[in-house]
Amino acid sequence: MKRFFMLFTFFAVILLSGCGVDEIASSLAGGEEVPVAIVYGSEKREWLEPLIEEYNQAGHQTADGATIVVSAQPMGSIEAINGIISQEIKPTVWSPASSVYLPVAEEEWRKQHSTNLAYGEINDLVLSPVIIAMWQPMAEALGWPDEPIGWTDIVDLAGSEEGWNQHGYPEWGQFKLGHTHPGFSNSGLVSILAETYAGAGKTRDLTMDDVINPEVENFVARVESSRFIGNIRASHKM
């Protein structure tokens, strides 16, 4: 595939099995306030906190007259998964950095609790593209803007012993791909997914057969052979 990008979603889901719903039920039974606890990806802080403040100031009430009070805590998505699964945290609503975390959380929850984690439908909030970025002179050396740059270009560069010399720039040395650690960062995880989709020639409906396909595995390995994983978490502006 010459040109490729992958869309991922921000979302919020209501959690069951002791994750905040019992507290709401107890409040509705006779309390004057209904607490709604939200755990969310920290990249949404500037957008979400003013909305929560505005909502709380409006004094919204249930049909029984109890005031709904929303509280929110920013947290890394993987940290939130671990806390929810262990029940160290019990949010009513979880809004992770990406929807790719939901199947992971659901699977781990079912292993330990034999119930579903999410209640109702997932509410998508934002679609955000994951793109390949590089310095303009390097992009131009690869043919941009006349030619789109995709993961196949990255594979060619990553597997070349000549590096940038094959495009006439030996002073640039070998090609290096940078992304954050997929075990700690949303953007790092989605980068690996984007590479896998590209290796499979797809933009949707990736399957396990695709993932374990030797050709796809080789494609991803070639991209990652030039990888430099940063230890910082990428920030996303909404």
FIMIVO-173798 format. One line per 10 residues: their letters; for each residue x, y negated, z negated of N, C-alpha, C, O. Coordinates in steps of 0.001 Angstrom, whole numbers, always signed. Each point is the difference from the previous one (the first is absolute). Example, Ala and Ser with C-alpha at 12.3 -4.5 7.8 and 13.67 -1.06 7.14 Angstrom:
2
AS	+13190 +5690 -7800 -890 -1190 +0 +900 -1200 +0 +1036 +19 -665 ~ -1386 -1069 +1385 +820 -1190 -60 -770 -1090 -730 +509 -1108 -169
//
This chain:
238
MKRFFMLFTF	+852 +1185 +0 -852 -1185 +0 +891 -1240 +0 +901 -129 -829 ~ -1159 -767 +1755 +825 -1193 +115 -401 -1058 -1007 +848 -701 -553 ~ -2133 +592 +321 -474 -1024 -912 -880 +646 -1053 -857 +825 +316 ~ +1071 -1200 -1564 -751 +689 -1045 -119 -861 -1239 +973 -628 -415 ~ -2127 +592 -168 -148 -512 -1345 -1115 +766 -677 -880 +559 +654 ~ +930 -542 -1956 -974 +770 -770 -752 -937 -917 +597 -892 -603 ~ -1894 +1082 +491 -812 -799 -902 -212 +731 -1310 -252 +1204 -20 ~ +356 -1945 -1077 -355 +603 -1272 -942 -937 -726 -44 -1192 +302 ~ -706 +1714 -1253 -1048 -785 -622 +250 -222 -1474 +578 +843 -687 ~ -1025 -1992 +214 -123 -247 -1424 -1429 +353 -375 -917 -261 +779
FAVILLSGCG	+703 +847 -1951 -1364 +382 -312 -206 +52 -1502 +952 -48 -780 ~ -2206 +146 +394 -352 +155 -1409 -968 +1151 -129 -902 +146 +825 ~ +1072 +680 -1852 -923 +1101 -235 -365 +38 -1468 +804 -361 -860 ~ -2028 +804 +574 -420 +209 -1380 +452 +1386 -429 -169 +967 +742 ~ +731 -867 -1911 +553 +1269 -458 -914 +672 -1016 -612 -664 -837 ~ +528 +1993 +923 -835 +786 -904 +859 +756 -1015 +1166 -325 -223 ~ -1775 +1332 -377 +689 +918 -917 +755 -725 -1108 +1183 +248 -236 ~ -1885 -1139 -430 +599 -652 -1161 +778 -1242 +327 +525 -636 -915 ~ -420 +250 +2175 +796 -1173 +377 -855 -1255 +15 -192 -601 +1057 ~ -318 +200 -2195 -706 -1269 -92 -1513 +97 +62 -681 -889 -510
VDEIASSLAG	+129 +1930 +1113 -1450 +95 +155 -682 +246 -1343 -1078 -536 -257 ~ +1697 +1341 -593 -587 +250 -1319 -107 -1291 -802 -974 -216 -721 ~ +1988 -642 +853 -14 -1254 -726 -1144 -894 +468 -650 -670 -802 ~ +416 +672 +2114 -1105 -792 +541 -1340 +536 -494 -878 -770 -386 ~ +727 +2085 +399 -1241 +613 -467 -260 -350 -1456 -1135 -281 -386 ~ +2199 +301 -425 -142 -344 -1412 -429 -1444 -169 -838 -309 -847 ~ +1413 -582 +1657 -357 -1414 -84 -1445 -229 +387 -700 -788 -637 ~ +245 +1471 +1681 -1372 -161 +457 -995 +511 -1023 -1154 -425 -29 ~ +1613 +1342 -811 -903 +592 -981 -359 -972 -1111 -975 +222 -717 ~ +1734 -1286 +561 -352 -909 -1075 +970 -1132 -198 -209 -835 -879
GEEVPVAIVY	+1265 +777 +1667 +984 -1055 -160 -447 -1304 +642 -905 -12 +834 ~ +1543 -1087 -1228 -308 -1299 +563 +864 -289 +1225 -296 -918 +764 ~ +1365 +1698 -573 +870 -174 +1145 +238 +1333 +696 +20 +1050 -641 ~ +158 -1100 +1938 +360 +1177 +783 +1407 -224 +552 +178 -802 +916 ~ +824 +1496 -1458 +1365 -194 +483 +251 +774 +1293 -368 +1170 +110 ~ +984 -1814 +848 +408 +644 +1249 +1501 -215 +155 +456 -1110 +275 ~ +300 +2181 -454 +1461 -87 +61 +481 +369 +1396 -378 +1038 +543 ~ +1214 -1893 +29 +546 +223 +1336 +1517 +141 -90 +670 -813 -637 ~ -143 +1834 +1269 +1441 +126 +203 +245 -174 +1488 -647 +656 +816 ~ +1580 -1534 -455 +168 -330 +1411 +1469 -175 +365 +841 -271 -858
GSEKREWLEP	-549 +432 +2151 +1350 -225 +497 +389 -1455 -163 -773 -890 +355 ~ +1964 +631 -887 +397 -1343 -393 +56 -988 +1158 -59 -1208 -228 ~ +174 +1697 +1487 +41 -910 +1138 -1312 -750 +192 -54 -965 +763 ~ -1018 +1403 -1451 -1296 -659 +119 -267 -988 -1134 -1105 -530 -115 ~ +2116 +282 -724 -203 -825 -1200 -526 -1404 +336 -995 -441 -576 ~ +1660 -261 +1506 -381 -1377 +294 -1402 -87 +583 -686 -1009 -165 ~ +266 +2056 +837 -1329 +22 +595 -1062 +430 -1009 -1100 -553 -21 ~ +1429 +1536 -813 -1012 +628 -846 -258 -767 -1293 -1152 -124 -416 ~ +2191 -391 -227 -181 -624 -1307 -949 -1205 +36 -854 -115 -879 ~ +971 -785 +1861 -979 -1111 +36 -1435 +473 +198 -931 -591 -548
LIEEYNQAGH	+746 +1659 +1333 -1342 +523 +213 -578 +581 -1285 -1184 -174 -291 ~ +2029 +868 -478 -462 +573 -1264 -368 -1105 -984 -1014 +86 -693 ~ +1850 -1127 +636 -298 -1123 -891 -1317 -664 +384 -818 -333 -858 ~ +629 +149 +2162 -1240 -607 +481 -1205 +874 -335 -1048 -505 -403 ~ +1201 +1818 +570 -1096 +922 -290 -359 -39 -1484 -1178 -73 -352 ~ +2191 +123 -520 -263 +4 -1437 -632 -1310 -459 -868 +4 -873 ~ +1289 -1108 +1446 -565 -1297 -383 -1469 -115 +390 -757 -746 -622 ~ +357 +1489 +1657 -1395 -54 +453 -943 +705 -962 -1210 -218 +59 ~ +1739 +1065 -949 -833 +656 -1006 -1020 +970 +559 -1151 +11 -438 ~ +1554 +800 +1396 -910 +981 +600 -488 +993 -1061 +760 +398 -883
QTADGATIVV	-2021 -6 +975 -605 +888 -981 -670 +1194 +670 -382 -44 +1170 ~ +256 +1104 -1950 -735 +1175 +453 -1493 -264 -165 -406 -1031 -536 ~ -396 +1970 +1000 -1453 -138 -132 -431 -34 -1464 -1056 -538 -332 ~ +1895 +1126 -554 -321 +17 -1425 +526 -1225 -733 -182 -128 -1210 ~ +839 -783 +1949 +465 -1220 -631 +1413 +42 -540 +437 -957 -638 ~ +282 +2026 +870 +1385 +87 -459 +910 -719 +990 -170 +131 +1212 ~ +1129 -884 -1724 +915 -753 +847 +1111 +904 +528 +623 +739 -762 ~ -381 -803 +2062 +1062 +795 +626 +1307 -766 -100 +95 -1141 +455 ~ +914 +1770 -1051 +1305 -634 -184 +1062 +845 +701 +207 +1165 -338 ~ +456 -1769 +1313 +1008 +702 +785 +1387 -354 -503 +319 -1171 -205
SAQPMGSIEA	+510 +2202 +6 +1412 -197 -328 +828 +729 +1044 -456 +998 +558 ~ +1665 -1477 -283 +804 +592 +1066 +1461 +89 -418 +527 -880 -681 ~ +108 +1954 +1102 +1410 +230 -306 +753 +382 +1269 -341 +1000 +631 ~ +1364 -1777 -237 +808 +378 +1168 +907 +1167 -350 +565 +47 -1093 ~ -424 +896 +2021 +811 +1185 -268 +405 +649 +1314 -781 +19 +951 ~ +1989 +509 -894 +432 +742 +1169 -904 +1192 +240 -485 +619 -948 ~ +256 -296 +2212 -981 +1041 +331 +396 +1368 -536 -851 +729 -510 ~ +2118 -370 +615 +441 +1302 -510 -68 +33 -1517 -389 +1008 -591 ~ +771 -2115 -38 -127 -103 -1458 -1456 +138 -422 -307 +644 -1004 ~ -595 -1258 +1784 -1427 +84 -309 -513 +1425 +159 -776 +474 -830
INGIISQEIK	+1205 +218 +1897 -414 +1398 +181 +390 +830 -1208 -818 +747 -535 ~ +2063 -872 +106 +473 +780 -1144 -786 -319 -1258 -336 +894 -777 ~ +40 -2184 +577 -751 -396 -1192 -1437 +472 +24 -547 +390 -1031 ~ -71 -423 +2210 -1392 +449 +131 -96 +1514 -180 -884 +491 -703 ~ +1795 +245 +1340 -30 +1459 -95 +192 +458 -1438 -677 +918 -463 ~ +1612 -1569 -246 +270 +367 -1403 -1029 -597 -946 -26 +338 -1183 ~ -826 -1229 +1697 -1020 -718 -760 +600 -938 -1049 -644 -333 -994 ~ +1879 -82 +1232 +591 -1032 -836 -657 -1344 +274 -74 -857 -880 ~ -398 +682 +2097 -809 -1166 +337 -1332 +501 +550 -56 +1042 +651 ~ -1014 -1788 -916 -1331 +422 +430 -743 -1168 +637 -963 -512 -570
PTVWSPASSV	+1412 +89 +1755 -690 -1116 +660 -1360 +413 +545 -232 +1169 +306 ~ -644 -2125 -193 -1277 +229 +671 +200 -42 +1509 -610 +770 +741 ~ +1475 -1684 -296 +281 -190 +1420 +1505 +39 +220 +765 -601 -754 ~ -354 +1306 +1783 +1415 +46 +375 +141 -521 +1424 -660 +494 +914 ~ +1510 -1479 -727 +252 -558 +1322 +1495 +91 +289 +733 -959 -245 ~ -269 +2098 +765 +1427 +175 +266 +455 -785 +1224 -808 -607 +703 ~ +2097 +630 -464 +555 -762 +1116 -420 +554 +1352 -66 -745 +978 ~ -217 +2036 -907 -361 +606 +1284 -887 +1202 -220 +99 +688 -1017 ~ -972 -441 +1986 -907 +1141 -79 +733 +1334 +127 -581 +1048 -278 ~ +1842 -1071 +692 +736 +1262 +117 +174 +668 -1359 +277 +1197 -76
YLPVAEEEWR	-439 -1969 -996 +170 +571 -1335 -1235 +762 -493 +98 +816 -916 ~ -1257 -1082 +1523 -1219 +638 -498 +21 +1519 +114 -311 +669 -985 ~ +662 -80 +2144 +40 +1476 +58 +980 +606 -988 -247 +1074 -548 ~ +1363 -1763 +317 +993 +489 -978 -603 +14 -1389 +116 +985 -729 ~ -764 -2092 +365 -607 -91 -1328 -1128 +1012 -163 -123 +638 -1045 ~ -702 -494 +2087 -1116 +951 -57 +508 +1420 -213 -543 +735 -825 ~ +1578 -343 +1562 +520 +1362 -111 +554 +268 -1390 -271 +1045 -591 ~ +1051 -1995 +68 +589 +192 -1329 -1076 +14 -1079 +97 +755 -967 ~ -1126 -1589 +1131 -1082 -47 -985 -753 +1327 -42 -291 +520 -1077 ~ -23 +25 +2253 -741 +1260 +54 +810 +1148 -608 -573 +890 -629
KQHSTNLAYG	+1879 -899 +807 +837 +1048 -580 -135 +46 -1514 -10 +1077 -596 ~ -92 -2241 -19 -7 -61 -1456 -1390 -90 -610 -206 +399 -1146 ~ -758 -927 +1916 -1312 -267 -597 -1160 +692 +704 -1120 +0 -511 ~ +1374 +592 +1677 -1025 +755 +741 -1238 -821 +326 -1097 +547 +121 ~ +1262 -1830 +20 -1095 -879 +415 +532 -970 +1051 +1202 -53 +259 ~ -2107 -709 +340 +426 -1031 +935 +400 -1265 -747 -605 -357 -1011 ~ +1620 -307 +1515 +469 -1230 -624 -853 -1197 +394 -383 -799 -855 ~ +85 +670 +2138 -687 -1182 +498 -1503 +201 +45 -482 +1088 +313 ~ -244 -2131 -624 -1459 +24 +47 -470 -928 +1118 +463 -1136 +109 ~ -1368 +1617 +705 -559 -833 +1052 +944 -157 +1172 +984 +730 +118
EINDLVLSPV	-1284 -1690 +751 +789 -233 +1201 +1160 -952 -298 -82 -862 -875 ~ +1157 +1048 +1630 +1143 -896 -118 -315 -1306 +705 -521 -1 +1115 ~ +832 -1100 -1758 -236 -1313 +588 +1309 -570 +523 +852 -421 -782 ~ -688 +403 +2099 +1201 -576 +597 -43 -1513 -120 -1019 -630 +282 ~ +2127 +59 -699 +77 -1442 -164 +798 -670 +1110 -408 -1037 +523 ~ +1553 +1632 -160 +910 -633 +950 +635 +1053 +883 +363 +1072 -484 ~ -221 -1353 +1765 +814 +810 +896 +1276 -778 +286 -54 -1150 +435 ~ +1190 +1769 -675 +1271 -692 +143 +946 +810 +867 +183 +1191 -253 ~ +430 -1801 +1279 +913 +755 +868 +1358 +218 -641 +503 -868 -714 ~ +83 +2013 +966 +1384 +269 -360 +815 -121 +1275 -285 +683 +985
IIAMWQPMAE	+1289 -1539 -991 +719 -303 +1229 +1498 +251 -160 +507 +135 -1113 ~ +186 -78 +2247 +1460 +49 +15 +499 -1423 +179 -399 -680 +946 ~ +1263 +220 -1835 +528 -1361 +71 +1524 +47 +120 +653 +837 -622 ~ -100 -1734 +1418 +1453 -106 +124 +346 -1415 +446 -873 -774 +393 ~ +2163 +451 -461 +448 -1310 +448 -288 -157 +1488 +108 +953 +772 ~ -474 -2168 -386 -397 -253 +1383 +1071 +398 +1015 -352 +613 +1007 ~ +1649 -925 -1208 +1000 +414 +999 +42 +1515 +191 +227 +480 +1110 ~ -443 +272 -2188 -4 +1458 +110 -1236 +476 +759 +81 +910 +826 ~ -1228 -1535 -1112 -1215 +363 +724 +152 -307 +1482 -437 +777 +849 ~ +1054 -1904 -540 +209 -370 +1395 +956 +968 +692 -145 +279 +1190
ALGWPDEPIG	+1130 +235 -1946 +929 +976 +573 -716 +1293 +377 +447 +728 +886 ~ -1564 -445 -1564 -788 +1204 +294 -1071 -250 +1068 -750 +906 +364 ~ +690 -2155 +134 -941 -281 +1083 -1171 -880 -353 -768 -395 +877 ~ +619 +74 -2179 -1090 -880 -413 +280 -1425 +476 +1162 -404 -34 ~ -2143 -385 +474 -1452 +258 -59 -566 +643 +1265 -1201 +255 +79 ~ +2049 +8 +902 -510 +597 +1238 -453 +1441 -204 -926 +472 +660 ~ +1593 +222 -1589 -343 +1381 -311 -336 +123 -1482 +732 -526 -839 ~ -1829 +1211 +499 -314 +218 -1419 +1003 +949 -633 +526 +891 +667 ~ -264 -1078 -1940 +935 +846 -735 -791 +943 -900 -905 -431 -713 ~ +1244 +1706 +746 -701 +989 -820 +959 +970 -648 +1216 -182 +46
WTDIVDLAGS	-1785 +1231 -662 +816 +961 -740 +928 +801 +903 +1033 +486 -462 ~ -1376 -337 +1736 +908 +718 +905 +1304 -775 +182 +1069 +595 +130 ~ -1165 -1928 -120 +1213 -819 +78 +853 +183 -1254 +1228 +51 +68 ~ -1899 +47 -1206 +719 +200 -1259 +683 +1356 -6 +1139 +120 -451 ~ -1829 +910 +953 +587 +1335 +78 +1240 -9 +888 +1021 +591 -352 ~ -1106 -1252 +1492 +1139 -58 +920 +1201 -674 -661 +1133 +464 +125 ~ -1399 -1565 -829 +1090 -703 -664 +562 +804 -1167 +1212 +60 -205 ~ -2111 +554 -551 +421 +754 -1176 +872 +1192 +381 +911 +366 -743 ~ -1188 +242 +1899 +739 +1191 +394 +1202 -278 +877 +678 +928 +440 ~ -407 -2202 -182 +1099 -353 +898 +1308 -175 -760 +57 -732 -989
EEGWNQHGYP	+988 +1401 +1450 +1320 -195 -594 +562 -1373 +355 +847 -530 -720 ~ -1310 -43 +1816 +459 -1320 +418 -642 -1122 -804 +552 -1096 -99 ~ -1711 +1370 -469 -703 -1055 -717 -395 -1125 +923 -459 +237 +1117 ~ +635 -1454 -1575 -384 -1167 +789 +911 -207 +1205 -316 -794 +886 ~ +1431 +1492 -848 +907 -126 +1132 -676 +405 +1307 +345 -518 +1063 ~ -1315 +1449 -1136 -687 +423 +1222 -855 -1109 +591 -423 +87 +1153 ~ +165 -1133 -1940 -749 -1156 +494 +905 -1217 +167 -477 -1119 +184 ~ +1802 +1352 -252 +945 -1079 +257 +417 -814 -1202 +559 -1086 +153 ~ -822 +1597 -1367 +350 -753 -1207 +754 +897 -991 -548 +361 -1042 ~ +1790 -2 +1354 +766 +874 -892 +244 -625 -1370 +188 +713 -986
EWGQFKLGHT	-193 -2042 +925 +254 -674 -1279 -1113 +222 -1017 +191 -250 -1190 ~ -1364 +721 +1650 -1105 +262 -921 +117 +1367 -665 -727 +295 -948 ~ +1626 +528 +1435 +223 +1299 -621 -1133 +989 +221 -695 -40 +1015 ~ +524 +934 -1991 -1061 +1006 +72 -1336 -593 -431 -58 -932 -802 ~ -1000 +1491 +1347 -1337 -454 -360 -372 +508 -1389 +266 +1154 -334 ~ -881 -2017 -476 -485 +377 -1319 -1464 -390 -151 -384 -1141 +259 ~ -417 +2099 -678 -1414 -247 -275 -180 -202 -1499 +536 +768 -798 ~ -1269 -1773 +421 -244 -248 -1418 -1476 +86 -351 -843 -593 +673 ~ +540 +1325 -1716 -1342 -56 -590 +112 +381 -1459 +973 +626 -420 ~ -1962 -1003 -337 +22 +275 -1430 -210 +1490 -269 -388 +754 +893
HPGFSNSGLV	+645 -348 -2116 -53 +1419 -367 -1445 +498 +34 -858 -562 -681 ~ +576 +1612 +1467 -1385 +487 +108 -552 +565 -1298 -1213 +137 -158 ~ +2115 +193 -781 -465 +517 -1279 -416 -1083 -970 -608 +289 -1031 ~ +931 -1549 +1350 -308 -1100 -911 -740 -1149 +668 -528 -874 -686 ~ +483 +865 +2002 -521 -1163 +703 -1016 +396 +1053 +186 +967 +739 ~ -1265 -1735 -685 -1037 +224 +998 +551 -147 +1416 -270 +841 +858 ~ +1036 -1894 -606 +501 -231 +1356 +970 +1092 +428 +51 +348 +1180 ~ +726 +202 -2124 +897 +1100 +337 -764 +1254 +376 +352 +687 +959 ~ -1402 -389 -1717 -818 +1179 +287 -697 -135 +1348 -27 +945 +788 ~ -535 -2119 -525 -715 -200 +1254 +971 -14 +1178 -378 +377 +1110
SILAETYAGA	+1617 -805 -1331 +1007 +67 +1066 +242 +1444 +424 +88 +293 +1192 ~ +19 +614 -2171 +187 +1415 +314 -1214 +534 +766 +150 +762 +955 ~ -1342 -1161 -1375 -1209 +424 +703 -20 -530 +1434 -382 +714 +927 ~ +794 -1962 -754 +21 -589 +1338 +959 +761 +903 -310 +257 +1164 ~ +1470 +103 -1692 +966 +780 +774 -588 +1355 +387 +193 +471 +1121 ~ -903 +143 -2043 -594 +1315 +255 -1078 -85 +1065 -62 +833 +904 ~ -791 -1848 -1019 -1015 -213 +1034 +651 -193 +1364 -451 +571 +993 ~ +1513 -1377 -945 +677 -261 +1274 +609 +1270 +561 -73 +247 +1204 ~ +677 +566 -2073 +588 +1252 +450 -1033 +966 +545 +287 +796 +894 ~ -1504 -872 -1445 -1084 +869 +457 -734 -582 +1202 -868 +660 +571
GKTRDLTMDD	+1205 -1893 -177 -680 -637 +1122 -1410 -413 -324 -855 -27 +885 ~ +587 -301 -2151 -1348 -347 -432 -24 -1348 -710 +1028 -504 -454 ~ -2209 -57 +372 -242 -1154 -857 -1113 +278 -1005 -267 -822 -876 ~ -378 +1968 +999 -1068 +401 -915 +15 +1522 -136 +583 +716 +814 ~ -1253 -247 -1883 -297 +1431 -181 +1254 +876 -43 +60 +1029 +673 ~ +916 -1422 -1442 +1181 +831 -205 -394 +1255 -778 -785 -80 -945 ~ +1323 +1240 +1335 -317 +1259 -666 +1259 +602 -619 +1114 -443 +281 ~ -1301 +1445 -1115 +1132 +694 -596 +829 +697 +1072 +1225 +63 -98 ~ -1900 +462 +1125 +730 +622 +1112 +924 -1003 +676 +1102 +350 +422 ~ -1557 -1609 -319 +860 -1041 +557 +1228 -218 -880 +1124 -105 +489
VINPEVENFV	-1364 +41 -1783 +1076 -314 -940 +1096 +1064 +19 +1185 -325 -73 ~ -1584 +1604 +170 +988 +1084 -44 +479 +412 +1391 +783 +941 +133 ~ -1245 -1635 +894 +472 +270 +1352 +1493 -325 +79 +394 -1120 -328 ~ +451 +2070 +755 +1448 -242 +47 +380 -1235 +793 +946 -698 -366 ~ -1666 +411 +1452 +314 -1181 +795 -276 -1287 -779 +759 -965 +83 ~ -1863 +969 -842 -327 -1166 -816 +1015 -144 -1129 +466 -1102 -292 ~ -130 +2223 -338 +997 -36 -1064 +1330 -533 +510 +661 -782 -683 ~ -271 +1196 +1865 +1255 -464 +586 -59 -1490 +313 +977 -721 -201 ~ -2132 +262 +695 -176 -1415 +306 +197 -840 -1252 +756 -971 +7 ~ -1445 +1353 -1090 +92 -755 -1254 +1421 +71 -556 +524 -998 -495
ARVESSRFIG	+101 +2176 +575 +1369 +162 -505 +968 -904 +744 +913 -561 -606 ~ -1100 +413 +1906 +884 -850 +795 -174 -1469 -377 +976 -745 -81 ~ -2224 +333 -149 -231 -1373 -447 +644 -221 -1366 +710 -982 -215 ~ -965 +1902 -693 +467 -155 -1377 +1509 +180 -130 +577 -353 -1028 ~ +72 +901 +2064 +1457 +175 -64 +726 -1329 -57 +1151 -63 -432 ~ -1814 -1001 +864 +610 -1326 -29 -549 -847 -1136 +168 -1219 -25 ~ -815 +1874 -895 -789 -686 -1016 +867 -572 -1111 +987 +597 -431 ~ -1394 -1768 -7 +486 -583 -1243 -1214 -288 -847 -809 -858 +352 ~ +662 +1555 -1461 -1185 -187 -847 +306 -1023 -1079 +909 +191 -808 ~ -1659 -1259 +797 +157 -998 -1045 -710 +422 -1275 -892 +847 +26
NIRASHKM	+1293 -1440 -1137 -601 +337 -1284 -1050 -1015 -429 -552 +90 -1096 ~ +281 -1058 +1968 -992 -1007 -337 -1338 +380 +599 -67 +798 +935 ~ -966 -1354 -1459 -1330 +241 +526 -372 -1133 +926 +186 -1169 -339 ~ -705 +1497 +1491 -397 -1028 +952 -1240 -721 -503 -856 +600 -651 ~ +764 -1880 +953 -1197 -748 -349 -825 -219 +1242 +543 -147 +1095 ~ -1866 +124 -1255 -910 -185 +1116 -879 -1201 -272 -638 -92 -1048 ~ +609 -816 +1985 -877 -1160 -143 -1334 +319 +653 -53 +551 +1100 ~ -996 -897 -1774 -1343 +298 +501 -639 -1278 +500 -1139 +21 +467
//
